[in-house]
Amino acid sequence: MKNYVNIALQVLPKSKTKEAYDLVDDAIKVIQDSGLKYQVCPFETAIEEPYDEIMKLVEKVQETCFNEGAEELLVYIKIQNRKDSKVTIEEKMRKYN
């Protein structure tokens, strides 16, 4: 079994030619199109899947932001991992939904 983790991804792009929010929208679109389970939040996006798949997505998000006009990215990643069980978005959010 692949180890499912939760990763919170925040991308803060800098660009002289494109609005930061437009670049963030480009990043979110990549996440939406990935097929991975995710939840967009005001400051970051939570992603729940196997670690290696998420890290490939993180790389693709960065490449897309650069291709769309970012000159620099500040990328913040928080990871929750467990030795013997999955970490799910639902378990953290159920009392708030």
C-alpha positions in Angstrom: 0.0 0.0 0.0 1.3 3.4 -0.9 1.4 5.8 2.0 -1.3 8.5 1.6 -0.3 11.8 3.1 -1.8 15.3 3.4 0.2 18.1 2.0 -0.7 21.7 2.2 0.7 23.6 -0.8 1.0 27.4 -0.9 2.5 29.1 -4.0 3.3 32.8 -3.9 4.3 33.9 -7.4 6.1 37.1 -8.3 5.8 38.5 -11.8 6.3 41.8 -13.5 3.9 40.9 -16.3 1.1 39.0 -14.7 -1.1 39.4 -11.6 -0.2 37.0 -8.8 -3.8 35.9 -8.4 -3.9 34.9 -12.1 -0.8 32.8 -11.5 -2.3 31.2 -8.5 -5.4 30.4 -10.6 -3.0 28.7 -13.1 -1.5 26.6 -10.2 -5.0 25.6 -8.9 -6.0 24.6 -12.5 -3.0 22.2 -12.6 -4.1 20.7 -9.3 -7.8 20.4 -10.5 -6.7 18.7 -13.7 -4.4 16.2 -11.8 -7.1 13.8 -10.7 -5.7 13.9 -7.1 -8.0 14.6 -4.2 -7.7 18.2 -3.1 -9.4 21.0 -1.2 -8.8 24.7 -2.1 -8.6 26.9 1.0 -8.0 30.7 1.3 -4.3 30.5 1.9 -3.3 27.0 0.6 -4.6 23.9 -1.1 -4.7 20.6 0.8 -3.9 17.5 -1.3 -4.4 13.9 -0.2 -2.7 11.1 -2.1 0.5 9.1 -2.1 3.5 11.2 -1.3 5.4 10.6 -4.6 2.3 11.5 -6.7 1.9 14.8 -4.8 5.5 15.8 -5.2 5.3 15.2 -9.0 2.3 17.5 -9.0 4.2 20.1 -6.9 6.9 20.1 -9.5 4.3 20.5 -12.3 2.6 23.4 -10.5 5.9 25.2 -10.3 6.8 24.6 -14.0 3.4 25.9 -15.0 3.7 29.1 -13.0 7.1 29.8 -14.6 5.7 29.0 -18.0 2.8 31.4 -17.4 5.0 34.4 -16.4 6.3 34.0 -12.9 9.9 35.1 -12.4 10.0 33.8 -8.8 8.0 31.5 -6.6 7.8 31.2 -2.8 6.5 27.6 -2.3 5.5 26.5 1.2 4.7 22.8 1.8 3.4 21.2 5.0 3.2 17.4 5.2 1.3 15.2 7.6 2.4 11.5 7.3 1.6 8.4 9.4 3.6 5.2 9.6 0.7 2.7 9.3 -2.4 4.5 8.1 -3.7 7.1 5.6 -4.0 10.8 6.5 -7.3 12.2 5.1 -8.7 15.6 4.5 -12.1 14.4 5.7 -10.9 13.3 9.1 -9.7 16.8 9.8 -12.7 18.6 8.3 -15.7 16.4 9.2 -16.7 18.5 12.2 -16.7 21.7 10.1 -18.7 20.5 7.1 
